[in-house]
Amino acid sequence: MKNNTPLIVDLDHTLINTDLLYESSIRSLKSNPLLIFIYPFWLLKGKGYLKDKLIKHCSINIQELPYIQHTIDYINERKKQGSEIVLATASHKYYAFAVAKHLQIFDDVMASNKDFNLSSHNKANKLIERFGNKGFDYMGDHMRDLPVWEASNLSILVNVPERVIKNTQHLDTLLLFKRV
C-alpha cells in the first residue's frame, strides 16, 4: 500500500525515551554546578538560547540514547510505503542532526536553534507553512503537540499518558502505545 503523506516525527519521548533538554541540563550542572546561577539568565533569553548554551557544556552520546523500537519500526514501515520522513523537534539542531545521521531513516530535519524554539504552535506553523494544513501525519507524545496534531492529517500518539489520549479524541488518531 502506497502512502505519500509525509510523516513528521518528534524526538523527545517519541523517538527516544528521554528528553534532551533535561539530559543536557542535568549533565551540564553535574559537570559544573556553578552553572545553576547562569541557567536562569539563559532561560530568560528563551528556550532556544538555553539549549544552545547547554550543548556547549556537555556531550550526549547519540548512539546510547534509549531509542523506542516501536517508533523506529513504524517509521521504517512508512518509509517502505513511500512517505517522506522528517524529524521535527524542539531539541537543539546539533542533537537532531546527530540523531538523524546515526539512524539514517530521515529525509530531512527541522529543529530548534538559539533564536527559535520549534515547539507547540511554532512547530505547527512551520509544518503548515511547509506541507499545508492537514498535509502531514505527526508522531508526538505531549500536550504541547496538540496544535501540531490539530493541523495534521493523522495524529500518531506515542508514549502518551491517558490525559493526552482524552484530549485528542476529536482527532483522527493512531495510538502506537501509551505510557504505563
C-alpha positions as CSV (number, residue, x, y, z in Angstrom):
1,M,0.0,0.0,0.0
2,K,1.4,3.4,-1.0
3,N,1.3,6.3,1.4
4,N,2.7,9.7,0.1
5,T,1.7,11.7,3.2
6,P,4.8,13.0,4.9
7,L,5.4,11.6,8.3
8,I,6.7,14.1,10.9
9,V,8.4,12.6,13.9
10,D,9.1,14.3,17.3
11,L,12.3,13.4,19.1
12,D,11.9,13.6,22.9
13,H,9.7,10.8,24.3
14,T,8.6,9.8,20.8
15,L,11.7,8.6,19.1
16,I,13.8,8.4,22.3
17,N,12.6,7.6,25.8
18,T,14.1,10.7,27.4
19,D,14.1,14.5,27.0
20,L,17.4,16.0,25.7
21,L,16.8,19.4,27.4
22,Y,16.5,17.5,30.7
23,E,19.6,15.3,29.9
24,S,21.8,18.2,28.8
25,S,20.6,20.3,31.9
26,I,21.5,17.6,34.4
27,R,24.8,16.7,32.7
28,S,25.8,20.4,32.5
29,L,25.0,21.0,36.1
30,K,26.8,17.9,37.2
31,S,29.9,18.9,35.4
32,N,29.8,22.5,36.5
33,P,27.4,23.1,39.5
34,L,28.1,26.9,39.3
35,L,26.0,27.0,36.1
36,I,23.0,26.9,38.3
37,F,23.5,30.7,38.8
38,I,23.7,31.4,35.0
39,Y,21.0,28.9,33.9
40,P,18.0,31.3,34.8
41,F,19.6,34.1,32.7
42,W,20.0,31.8,29.7
43,L,16.3,30.7,30.1
44,L,15.2,34.4,30.3
45,K,16.6,34.7,26.7
46,G,14.4,31.9,25.6
47,K,14.5,28.1,25.5
48,G,16.3,28.1,22.2
49,Y,19.1,30.2,23.7
50,L,19.2,27.9,26.8
51,K,19.5,24.8,24.6
52,D,22.3,26.4,22.6
53,K,24.3,27.3,25.7
54,L,23.8,23.8,27.2
55,I,25.2,21.9,24.2
56,K,28.5,23.8,24.8
57,H,28.7,22.5,28.4
58,C,28.0,18.8,28.0
59,S,28.1,15.9,25.5
60,I,25.5,13.3,24.9
61,N,26.4,10.0,23.2
62,I,23.7,9.8,20.5
63,Q,24.3,6.1,19.9
64,E,23.5,5.3,23.5
65,L,20.1,7.2,23.7
66,P,17.1,5.0,24.6
67,Y,15.5,4.7,21.2
68,I,11.9,3.5,21.1
69,Q,11.9,0.5,18.8
70,H,8.1,0.7,18.1
71,T,8.6,4.2,16.7
72,I,11.5,3.1,14.6
73,D,9.5,0.2,13.2
74,Y,6.6,2.4,12.3
75,I,8.9,4.9,10.6
76,N,10.5,2.1,8.6
77,E,7.1,0.8,7.6
78,R,6.0,4.3,6.4
79,K,9.3,4.7,4.6
80,K,8.6,1.5,2.7
81,Q,5.2,2.9,1.8
82,G,6.8,5.9,0.2
83,S,6.3,8.6,2.9
84,E,8.9,11.4,3.3
85,I,10.2,11.1,6.9
86,V,11.0,14.4,8.7
87,L,12.4,14.7,12.2
88,A,10.9,17.9,13.7
89,T,11.9,18.6,17.2
90,A,12.2,21.3,19.8
91,S,15.6,19.8,20.7
92,H,18.6,21.7,19.5
93,K,19.6,21.2,15.9
94,Y,23.0,19.8,17.0
95,Y,21.3,16.8,18.6
96,A,18.7,16.5,15.9
97,F,21.1,16.3,13.0
98,A,23.3,13.9,15.0
99,V,20.3,11.5,15.7
100,A,19.3,11.7,12.0
101,K,22.9,10.9,10.9
102,H,23.1,8.0,13.3
103,L,19.7,6.4,12.4
104,Q,19.8,7.2,8.7
105,I,16.0,7.0,8.3
106,F,15.1,10.7,8.0
107,D,14.8,12.6,4.7
108,D,15.0,16.0,6.5
109,V,15.4,17.6,9.9
110,M,13.7,20.6,11.4
111,A,14.9,21.7,14.9
112,S,15.4,24.5,17.4
113,N,18.3,26.9,17.3
114,K,19.4,29.6,19.6
115,D,16.9,32.1,18.1
116,F,13.9,29.8,17.6
117,N,12.3,27.0,19.7
118,L,10.5,24.6,17.4
119,S,7.7,23.6,19.8
120,S,3.9,23.7,20.0
121,H,2.4,26.5,17.9
122,N,5.8,27.3,16.4
123,K,6.2,23.8,15.2
124,A,2.6,23.7,13.9
125,N,3.0,26.9,12.0
126,K,6.3,25.8,10.4
127,L,4.8,22.5,9.3
128,I,1.7,24.1,7.9
129,E,3.9,26.6,6.0
130,R,5.9,23.7,4.5
131,F,3.2,20.9,4.0
132,G,-0.1,22.7,4.3
133,N,-2.9,22.2,6.8
134,K,-3.7,18.5,7.0
135,G,-0.8,17.8,4.7
136,F,1.2,15.6,7.0
137,D,1.0,12.9,9.7
138,Y,2.5,13.7,13.1
139,M,4.0,11.4,15.7
140,G,4.2,13.1,19.2
141,D,3.8,12.5,22.9
142,H,2.8,15.6,24.8
143,M,0.0,18.1,25.3
144,R,2.2,20.7,23.7
145,D,1.9,18.7,20.5
146,L,-1.9,19.4,20.4
147,P,-1.6,22.3,17.9
148,V,0.5,20.1,15.6
149,W,-1.9,17.2,15.9
150,E,-4.8,19.6,15.1
151,A,-3.0,20.7,11.9
152,S,-2.1,17.1,10.9
153,N,-3.9,14.6,8.7
154,L,-3.3,11.8,11.2
155,S,-2.2,12.2,14.8
156,I,0.0,9.3,15.9
157,L,0.3,9.1,19.7
158,V,3.5,7.6,21.1
159,N,4.3,7.1,24.8
160,V,1.4,9.3,25.9
161,P,-0.3,9.5,29.2
162,E,-4.0,8.9,29.5
163,R,-4.8,12.7,29.7
164,V,-3.3,13.2,26.3
165,I,-5.4,10.5,24.8
166,K,-8.5,12.1,26.2
167,N,-7.6,15.5,24.7
168,T,-7.1,14.0,21.2
169,Q,-10.3,12.0,20.9
170,H,-11.7,14.6,18.5
171,L,-8.8,14.0,16.1
172,D,-8.1,11.2,13.6
173,T,-5.6,9.3,15.8
174,L,-3.5,6.2,15.8
175,L,-2.3,5.1,19.2
176,L,1.1,3.5,18.8
177,F,1.4,2.9,22.5
178,K,0.7,4.7,25.8
179,R,2.7,5.2,29.0
180,V,2.2,2.6,31.6
